[in-house]
Amino acid sequence: MAAVFDKPSLFQRSMPMFQGFDGPLAFAVFLLACAGLMIMYSSGYDHGTRFVDHGRNMLIAGAIMFVVAQVPPQRLMAFAVPLYVFGVALLVAVAIFGITKKGARRWLNVGVVIQPSEILKIAMPLMLAWWFQKREGQLRPLDFLVAGMLLVVPVGLIMKQPDLGTSLLVLAAGLAVIFFAGLSWKLIAPPVVLGLVAVFLVVWFEPRLCADGARWPILHDYQQQRICTLLDPSRDPLGKGFHIIQGMIAIGSGGVFGKGFMAGTQTHLEFIPERTTDFIFAAFSEEFGLAGNLLLIAAFIFLILRGLAIAMEAPTLFSRLLAGAVTMIFFTYAFVNMGMVSGILPVVGVPLPFISYGGTAMVTLGLAVGILMSIAKAKRLVQS
């Protein structure tokens, strides 16, 4: 009888915090984090404390992931509206009082300098998942219209800063929720077709659209230049086309098996611009080649498939929509970054998840993984 009343050990008391953690998801993140640390050591060895800072950012993101994983999805739903309103209010404050750097007003000084648009990467899918959960079983076309308005407001404010990369990520996260909520293909097909037609027309009329003095009324000058540079990097090989050209040279020079760890000449001779942030995939490709790239892409595919599996098995509509949207954030990050470095997408300043240097983005990724862990944990508790 005495054993019944024995006080449990610290290990026994802490075990419930780890129960339900999704092993495959944690394994995929661990592999990507190891790849990130390895290439950061090589590409950032002469960037002061970048490697150490990258490791610290990963530890902070891991701590945030662990804390968020303990929060039930029902509790996360309670943060949806306040976090969305808070994020949009900060974006308005940026438009009025924001700090301008390199022609863009994206930051706010609140004792420390923050980039409020990062909050919307998580707040947006949270808000839309909450919206559709409240209308489960009685969805009408008007509900999708309201969801679209909730999405357009922050995306418009972010594009006005201007920040095309972050607005693209927020837009993708919001559209993922709307799509998974059951948006009809009849409404999806027309904008997709129009987008494909627009791409065809831009490519077809590229000489006239990108001629000196040509002005596109919809886009900022720098956005127009990025598209024109994508279509023909050799137009300005030592200026706006330098990033794309050097990225493709580094990727091609890696060959099948790469030049080896710490042996990338394009990287270490500083031909690759932003080699620890936006263009770190070029540095990775040069040192580890096609084989390393295939392994890296396989790790991302495994992470995305595991996230979608968690979404499919989630116990509530809110959890399914949120898990699906968070997973698509990882897909958008990886696809856009690899695409822009490879020269098939415009350079928009999107980091490669768990690989690129950056504290704010790493914290956002840790929060996203924590949300997936929380949903997976809730599913297992329901099953048990």
Sequence and secondary structure as in RCSB ss.txt:
>XXXX:A:sequence
MAAVFDKPSLFQRSMPMFQGFDGPLAFAVFLLACAGLMIMYSSGYDHGTRFVDHGRNMLIAGAIMFVVAQVPPQR
LMAFAVPLYVFGVALLVAVAIFGITKKGARRWLNVGVVIQPSEILKIAMPLMLAWWFQKREGQLRPLDFLVAGML
LVVPVGLIMKQPDLGTSLLVLAAGLAVIFFAGLSWKLIAPPVVLGLVAVFLVVWFEPRLCADGARWPILHDYQQQ
RICTLLDPSRDPLGKGFHIIQGMIAIGSGGVFGKGFMAGTQTHLEFIPERTTDFIFAAFSEEFGLAGNLLLIAAF
IFLILRGLAIAMEAPTLFSRLLAGAVTMIFFTYAFVNMGMVSGILPVVGVPLPFISYGGTAMVTLGLAVGILMSI
AKAKRLVQS
>XXXX:A:secstr
 GGGG    HHHHHHHHHTT  HHHHHHHHHHHHHHHHHHHHHTTTSTTHHHHHHHHHHHHHHHHHHHHTS HHH
HHHTHHHHHHHHHHHHHHHHHH EEETTEEEEEESSSEE THHHHHHHHHHHHHHHHHHTTT   HHHHHHHHHH
HHHHHHHHHHTT HHHHHHHHHHHHHHHHHTT  HHHHHHHHHHHHHHHHHHHHTHHHHTSTT   SSS HHHHH
HHHHHH GGGSTTTTTHHHHHHHHHHHHTTTT S TT  HHHHTT STTTTTTTHHHHHHHHHHHHHHHHHHHHH
HHHHHHHHHHHHH SSHHHHHHHHHHHHHHHHHHHHHHHHHHTSS       TTTS  HHHHHHHHHHHHHHHHH
HHHHHHHH 
